[in-house]
Amino acid sequence: MARAKLNLLNDNFYHIFWDKLAFVQQRSSTFRQLCAEHGIAVTHQRQILYEVMQGMDGHPSPEEVYAKIKKKVPAISLATVYKNIHLFVESGILRKMSMHHGSVRVEMNDEEHHHMVCSRCKAITDIGEKELGLAPRRRKLQDGFLVERYAVDVIGLCAKCQQA
């Protein structure tokens, strides 16, 4: 009986190990493909940075990303994080949020959405277009202005700050 449990544990371990390995290889392949599509070189630090950022919720600042990545790549500098985030944004891999909320924030959600920004604590929360009740968007506006994307910031107090 004990031997059967041990075999079951070993089988589960190997299944988890191989599933995790396949996931990591797929992420690596996806990152390499993204870099090729956007014309940037693949480096180990960029790949780790991208993977760390993909695992973060919300709208991380470079400082928040640096705190996370430092655990995996102790030799990385904050300047390197800033440079690579800038490169990701300039190449179109990531989007930068509006800078008028105190610091640069990176957009991790690639679906169409807008933001609720707390004027006190600066927390940023995604909100869908349906929740805002927005009218259908036009691609061209007056004077031939071509719209690349719409970005609506709803400024107010989050529930936590209202209770404080």
N, C-alpha and C positions, 0 to 999 in steps of 0.2 A: 504493500500500500504506500509506504513512504517513498519507495523507488518510483512508483507511478506518479506521485505528486511532484517529485524532483524532475522527472521527464517532462511533465506538463509545464512546470516553471521554465525549464530550459527551452521548450518549444515556444512558449509565449515570449521569452526574452529574444530569441532569434527572429521571430516574426516582427516584434517591435523594432529591433535593430535594423532589419532589412527594410522595413517600411520607412523608418527615419532616414536611412541612407538614400533610398530612392527619392524621398522628398527633398533632401539637401541637394542631390544631383540635379533634380528638376529645377530648383530655385537657381542653382548655379548656371544652368543652361539658359534659363529665362533671362538672367542678368546679362549674360554674354550676348544674347540675341538683342536685348535692349540697347546695349552699348554699340553693337554693330549697326543697328538701325539709326542710331542718333550720332554716329561718327565719333565716338570717344573710345579711348583705349581702356581695356580691362586691366585693372590692377587688383591685387589682393585686398588692399585697404579700401578701395572703392566698393568691392563686392561685399565686404564685411559691413561697411557703412550702410550700403543699400539694404542689406538683410536686416540690420539692426533697426533701421528706420521703418521698414515694412512691418516689423513686429511691434511698433509703437502706436498707441492710440492717439487720437486727437490731432493736434497741430504743433508738433514739437519745435522748439527753438534749437538753434545750433548748440547752445549750452546744454540743453537736455539730452540731445543726441550724443554730445561729447561725454557726458557722465555715463551713459549706457555703453558706448563703444570702448571707453577706456578700460572697462572690465575685460574685454576680449582682446584689445590691442593696446597694451599699456604704453607703448612707445609713441602712440599717435598724439598729435598736438591739436589744440583748439583751432589753430590757423589752418591745419590740414582739413579739419572737418568743415570749416567755413568755405574753403576753396572748393572742396568737392561738392558740397551742397550747391554752391553757386554754379559749378559746372553742370550738375544735374538739372538745375533750373534753366540755365542758358541753352542747354541742348534739348530741352523739352521732356526729359525723363520725369521730372517732378515739377510741380507748380509752387510758386511762392505766394503766400497770402499777402493781403494788404499789410504794409509796414506801419500803418498809423495806430497800431495797438500796443506800442511800447517796444517791440523787438521783431526781428524777422521771424516768421513762422512758416513752416513748410506744410503744404497740403498733401496729406497721405490718402485722402479719399478721392478717387478719380471719377466718381459718379457726380452728375450735376446736382449741386446743392448750394446753399448759402450759409451764413453764419449768424449766430446770436453771440454778442460780445458783452460780457459784464463790464460795466464802466468802473467798477470798484476793484475787483480782483483780477480782471483781464482774462478770465476763463473764456474759452471759445468753444461753442457747441455747434455742430452741424444741424441744419434744418432744411428739409426738402422744399421744393417749389410748391407742391400741393399744400403744405402746411401754411405757406405764406399767402396762398391764393393769388399768385401772379398771373397776369395775362400772358397769352402765347408770345414768345419772343420773336422779334424780327432780326434778320441777318444784316439788313441795310437800314440805316437811319438817314435823317436829313443831311443834305450836302454830300451824299455818297459815302457817309461814314460806314465802314464795314466792321461789324461787331465780331470780335474774336470769342468773347465769353462775357456773360453777365456775372457780376459779383455784388450781392446785396449783403450789407452788414446791418443787423438789427441790434441797436445799442440799448442796453438797459441794465437791470440788476438781476442777477441769478437768484434762485431760491435760497441758496446758502447765505448770500449777502443780505437778502431781505430779512432774514431771521436774526442777523447779527446786530 
